[in-house]
Amino acid sequence: MNSDIATPAAAPPAGLARPAPARRLARLHAALRSLDPARKTAVRDSWRALWSSRLLACGAGLGTIALFGYGPLRKAFNPPGVTGGFGWLGNLLAAPVARWDSDWYLVIARSGYQPGLGAASARRDAFFPLYPLGVRAISWLGTPPVLAGVLLSVGALALALYGIHRLATLELARGAGRSLKRASSEDAARLAVSAMAFAPMAFFLSAVYSESLYLAFSVGVFWSARRGRWGLAGVLCALAGATRSTGLALIAPALIIYLYGPREDRRPDRGEERRWRVVPRYRARRELLWLGLAPAGALAFALYMGLAGGSALAPLHAEQAWDRHLTAPLAGVWDGLRAAFDGARQLLSFQHRHVYFAAAEGSPSVNAGHNLLDFAFLAAAVPATVGVLRRLPLAYGVYVLAAVALPLSEPVKSEPLMSLPRYLVVLFPFGIWLGAWLAERPRLQRPVLAGSALAMAVFAAQFATWHWVA
């Protein structure tokens, strides 16, 4: 018998076989080892940011309730009981993830929109259907709805952080000579992921809210467009439009990348790359038709509402039910500035007898704090937008401008910039710009990220105790 011939190793006895979870873990570990260095780095950095930031957000909410209780408003916005009634342990675990608008997503996941109820269900129509459909689909597997929402949000966040890392590496490596002076694009990508995961309002990214799902789709649109996968870009645009109304803004950056670049799929048809030019660098081909899918998600929602006994324009009219009114973006900025100024006067007056901003009901000092906080986030978005326009390709800046202009065009009378801080947290170009900015300033990295993480913990604690945040 030839001893050089290898014989297959004997299978281990059935009793010594590794359990199924161990085999799955081994396969996952082998898959990770087979990744190329760029993907492996992105997985490592995004995973680290994911688990540490979610642990902080959850811990802040649970710790605050353990010390101070649920707060005086625990039943203020939970009429159907979908965010409570789970027993003491279930109520405690749901607190950091299921508050305020979570109620609407859970109601839609359970009962649908019910347009036949008229004004009684009009407010639901402002919440686009893909996220509650995802919650319902996961619930069909036997998962409680709140847990289903968390799983959907955290899973989408994991994909989004990975995509942000890859995009940041791609864009900043491409312009490293002019954008990064003393750091690598991988350092900037790691900081960008951390900036997104620990942003002051990033606790929403693991709550029963649609922010993470929309963020994942929007990052996917940019990545697909940059790689020339136009069919996938069109589908992701449609899915983003079925998740939030701002998904329609993604068509603008997708078209800019198609016509002006930068693109990885083919060489330009004409001219050298210049930041500001009129004539497109790429001629339109048949593949451009895929971007026609972009409005399909929003149109499908409108069609459903019309066929279900309501109005096809119900998602637009629903904003009026939330006391929003259509105006120009600059008018929204002015309303926010005036409310913030009156809020400052209210706090500095140290009294409640005279109310400076009379459009809001309730405590004048609480309303003043909300308006000041909203305007502070808007003010912080200005230099961030300038930074995006200067450092990243034009498509990123156009997307940010369009996405910020939309909420500014629909202010709320009682709180003109209501929810603006939450709307800003999904604008990932801000995170990429901040990552590049911090990569050049090593001494500021820990203070900035620590301050942002502390702010997130404070806001998460307020959210868990039924205090209105964004």
LINFENLIN-V88729 format. One record per run of one state. SS is the DSSP state (a for helix, b for strand, c for the rest). FROM is the first residue (numbers start at 1). TO is the last residue. If there is no record, write none. Layout:
BEGIN
ss=SS from=FROM to=TO
ss=SS from=FROM to=TO
END
This chain:
BEGIN
ss=c from=1 to=13
ss=a from=14 to=16
ss=c from=17 to=19
ss=a from=20 to=33
ss=c from=34 to=36
ss=a from=37 to=68
ss=c from=69 to=86
ss=a from=87 to=94
ss=c from=95 to=101
ss=a from=102 to=111
ss=c from=112 to=114
ss=a from=115 to=126
ss=c from=127 to=128
ss=a from=129 to=139
ss=c from=140 to=144
ss=a from=145 to=174
ss=c from=175 to=175
ss=a from=176 to=179
ss=c from=180 to=184
ss=a from=185 to=197
ss=c from=198 to=201
ss=a from=202 to=206
ss=c from=207 to=210
ss=a from=211 to=226
ss=c from=227 to=229
ss=a from=230 to=241
ss=c from=242 to=244
ss=a from=245 to=260
ss=c from=261 to=285
ss=a from=286 to=293
ss=c from=294 to=295
ss=a from=296 to=307
ss=c from=308 to=313
ss=a from=314 to=321
ss=c from=322 to=323
ss=b from=324 to=324
ss=c from=325 to=328
ss=a from=329 to=349
ss=c from=350 to=363
ss=a from=364 to=391
ss=c from=392 to=393
ss=a from=394 to=408
ss=c from=409 to=411
ss=b from=412 to=412
ss=c from=413 to=419
ss=a from=420 to=424
ss=c from=425 to=427
ss=a from=428 to=439
ss=c from=440 to=441
ss=a from=442 to=464
ss=c from=465 to=470
END
